Amino acid sequence: EVQVAEREAELGRELDRRMARLVERAESAASLAAALASRSSPREIFVELERIRNRAAVDALVIHDESGELLSWSGDHRGPIPQEARTGPGIIYAERPLYGYLYVSRPVEGREARALAAVLLEGELPVDGERSTGVAGRFAARMGARPYFGQGAGEGAAWSLVVDGDTVVHARFDPLTQGQRRSEVESTGRRIVVPVVFLALGVLMVGWHRGVTIRWRPVPLLAASVALAIAPLGEVIGARRLFSPGLFLL
């Protein structure tokens, strides 16, 4: 139980760091888009909106009027934008059967319009060959545990986003199983042992080259080649895809 609690606390802290940066980028994107819409022509808005979205790394950036009609758009949004995102407060989370988006909204000064930044937190269906969808998929690929986001407050949540005293969205993680804990311990062991082994091989190669004739000098290179072939380098350096059979064939 102690290990489970420590793991969940660590995952919650890491998710909090990532989400804090994400919300900050989304707020900046929405504010810049609102300022842009208040002073620029429609043609300039289309060009600059894409630049703002790319720099902030949000999924979609939208400018719409008070009735919800789109005035300008950049990025990709799966499904229609929910009504509560167009008319709601500054930050909301809208959960749908397949997708969950975090929305940040800002009013456009001098116009009856709003700028809206959308970030995909959770998506069940990959699109266009994507291996992971949304913040949840990327977090799982990096940390080995998938967050499940839910609207509002949640009892026992590992992480929550609170705005003006109200909980906008929370997240939970799957409970740690014995098999997962064993796998984490083994993975940690490999990350420690493999670099030490290669460091030892390097020292031995230097000593070998100084103490033997030219004829026997290739032996350490052969040993290093065998070690490289069997070592789990993809897991150690966090780049399993780089060592995948499909990429090798390409």
C-alpha positions in Angstrom: 0.0 0.0 0.0 2.9 2.4 0.8 4.4 1.7 -2.7 1.1 2.3 -4.4 0.6 5.6 -2.5 4.1 6.7 -3.3 3.7 5.8 -7.0 0.4 7.6 -7.3 1.8 10.7 -5.5 4.8 10.8 -7.9 2.6 10.4 -11.0 0.3 13.1 -9.6 3.2 15.5 -9.2 4.5 14.8 -12.7 1.0 15.3 -14.2 0.6 18.5 -12.3 3.8 19.9 -13.7 2.8 19.0 -17.3 -0.7 20.3 -16.9 0.5 23.6 -15.4 2.6 24.2 -18.5 -0.2 23.1 -20.8 -2.8 25.4 -19.2 -0.3 28.3 -19.2 0.3 27.8 -23.0 -3.4 27.5 -23.7 -4.1 30.7 -21.7 -1.4 32.6 -23.6 -2.7 31.3 -27.0 -6.3 32.4 -26.2 -5.1 35.8 -25.0 -2.9 36.4 -28.1 -5.7 35.2 -30.4 -8.2 37.6 -28.7 -5.8 40.5 -29.1 -5.2 39.6 -32.7 -8.9 39.4 -33.5 -9.5 42.9 -32.0 -7.1 44.7 -34.2 -6.5 42.6 -37.4 -8.3 42.0 -40.7 -9.8 38.5 -41.4 -6.9 37.7 -43.8 -4.2 38.6 -41.2 -6.1 36.6 -38.5 -6.0 33.4 -40.5 -2.2 33.7 -41.1 -1.3 34.7 -37.5 -3.7 32.3 -35.8 -1.8 29.3 -37.2 1.5 30.7 -36.0 0.2 31.3 -32.5 -1.3 27.8 -32.3 2.0 26.1 -33.4 4.0 28.1 -30.9 1.7 27.3 -28.0 1.3 23.6 -29.1 -2.5 23.5 -28.6 -4.7 21.3 -30.7 -7.1 24.0 -32.0 -7.5 27.8 -31.8 -10.8 29.3 -32.7 -12.4 32.7 -32.9 -16.2 32.7 -32.8 -19.0 35.3 -32.2 -21.4 35.3 -29.3 -23.9 33.1 -31.1 -21.2 30.5 -31.6 -20.6 31.0 -35.3 -17.0 30.4 -36.3 -15.1 33.4 -37.6 -11.6 31.9 -37.9 -10.0 28.5 -37.2 -6.6 26.9 -36.9 -5.8 23.3 -36.0 -7.7 20.1 -35.5 -10.8 19.4 -33.3 -12.5 16.1 -33.2 -16.3 16.5 -33.2 -18.2 19.7 -32.7 -17.2 22.3 -30.1 -19.7 21.9 -27.2 -22.0 24.8 -26.4 -20.7 25.1 -22.9 -17.2 25.7 -24.2 -18.5 28.6 -26.4 -20.5 30.3 -23.7 -19.0 29.1 -20.5 -16.3 30.6 -18.1 -12.7 31.0 -18.9 -11.5 27.4 -18.4 -13.8 24.3 -18.7 -13.4 20.6 -19.4 -15.9 18.9 -21.7 -16.1 15.2 -21.7 -17.6 13.2 -24.6 -17.9 9.4 -25.2 -14.7 9.3 -27.3 -12.9 12.6 -26.6 -12.3 15.0 -23.7 -11.0 18.5 -24.3 -9.8 21.3 -22.0 -11.0 24.7 -23.3 -9.6 28.1 -22.4 -11.7 31.1 -23.5 -10.9 34.8 -23.7 -13.2 37.7 -24.8 -12.2 39.8 -27.8 -12.0 43.5 -26.9 -14.3 45.8 -28.9 -16.2 42.9 -30.6 -18.9 40.5 -29.6 -16.6 37.5 -30.1 -14.4 35.1 -28.1 -11.1 33.3 -28.7 -11.0 29.7 -27.7 -8.0 27.4 -27.3 -8.7 23.6 -27.2 -6.4 20.9 -25.9 -7.1 17.2 -26.3 -6.7 15.5 -22.9 -8.1 12.1 -23.7 -9.0 10.3 -26.9 -10.1 6.7 -27.4 -9.6 6.5 -31.1 -6.2 7.2 -32.8 -6.4 9.2 -36.0 -4.1 9.2 -39.0 -1.9 6.4 -37.7 -1.2 8.1 -34.3 0.0 5.7 -31.6 -1.3 7.8 -28.8 -4.0 10.4 -28.6 -4.0 13.4 -26.3 -2.2 14.3 -23.1 -3.3 11.0 -21.6 -1.7 8.9 -24.3 1.6 10.9 -24.3 1.8 10.7 -20.5 1.3 7.0 -20.6 4.0 6.5 -23.2 6.4 8.5 -21.1 5.6 7.4 -17.6 4.0 4.0 -18.1 0.7 4.9 -16.4 -2.3 6.4 -18.1 -4.3 9.2 -16.4 -8.1 9.0 -16.8 -9.6 12.5 -16.8 -13.1 13.3 -15.4 -15.2 16.4 -15.2 -15.4 18.3 -11.9 -14.2 17.0 -8.6 -13.5 13.3 -8.0 -13.1 11.4 -4.7 -9.6 10.1 -4.3 -8.3 11.9 -7.4 -4.5 11.9 -7.9 -4.6 15.3 -9.6 -7.2 18.2 -9.9 -7.3 21.5 -11.7 -8.9 24.1 -9.5 -9.9 27.5 -11.0 -11.4 30.2 -8.7 -12.2 27.6 -6.1 -14.0 25.3 -8.5 -12.5 21.9 -9.6 -12.6 21.9 -13.4 -11.2 18.5 -14.1 -9.5 15.7 -12.1 -7.5 12.6 -13.0 -7.0 9.1 -11.6 -4.5 6.4 -12.4 -5.0 2.6 -12.6 -4.0 0.9 -9.4 -0.6 -0.6 -9.4 -0.5 -4.4 -9.9 2.2 -6.8 -8.6 3.2 -7.6 -12.2 3.6 -3.9 -13.0 5.6 -3.3 -9.9 7.9 -6.2 -10.8 8.3 -4.8 -14.3 9.2 -1.3 -13.0 11.8 -2.8 -10.6 13.3 -4.8 -13.5 13.3 -1.8 -15.8 15.1 0.4 -13.1 17.7 -2.4 -12.7 18.4 -2.5 -16.4 18.8 1.3 -16.5 21.4 1.1 -13.8 23.3 -2.1 -14.8 23.6 -1.6 -18.6 25.5 1.7 -18.4 27.8 0.2 -15.8 28.5 -2.8 -18.0 29.4 -0.7 -21.0 31.6 1.5 -18.8 33.4 -1.6 -17.6 33.7 -2.8 -21.2 35.3 0.5 -22.2 37.9 0.2 -19.4 38.7 -3.4 -20.3 39.1 -2.4 -24.0 41.6 0.3 -23.1 43.6 -2.1 -20.9 43.4 -4.9 -23.5 44.7 -2.7 -26.3 47.7 -1.7 -24.2 48.6 -5.2 -23.1 48.2 -7.4 -26.2 49.5 -7.7 -29.7 47.8 -6.2 -32.8 46.5 -9.7 -33.7 44.2 -9.9 -30.6 43.1 -6.3 -30.4 39.8 -6.9 -32.3 38.5 -9.2 -29.5 37.1 -6.4 -27.3 35.3 -4.9 -30.3 33.7 -8.3 -31.0 32.6 -8.5 -27.3 31.2 -5.0 -27.4 29.3 -5.8 -30.6 27.7 -8.8 -28.9 26.9 -6.7 -25.9 25.3 -4.0 -28.0 23.2 -6.6 -29.9 21.7 -8.1 -26.7 21.5 -5.1 -24.5 18.0 -3.5 -24.0 19.1 -0.1 -25.2 15.7 1.0 -26.3 14.3 0.6 -22.8 17.4 2.1 -21.1 17.4 5.3 -23.2 13.6 5.5 -23.5 13.5 5.1 -27.2 12.0 1.6 -27.9 10.5 2.7 -31.2 14.1 3.5 -32.5 14.9 -0.2 -32.1 11.7 -1.6 -33.4 11.8 -4.3 -36.1 9.6 -2.3 -38.4 11.9 0.7 -38.3 14.9 -1.7 -38.9 13.2 -3.0 -42.0 12.7 0.5 -43.3 
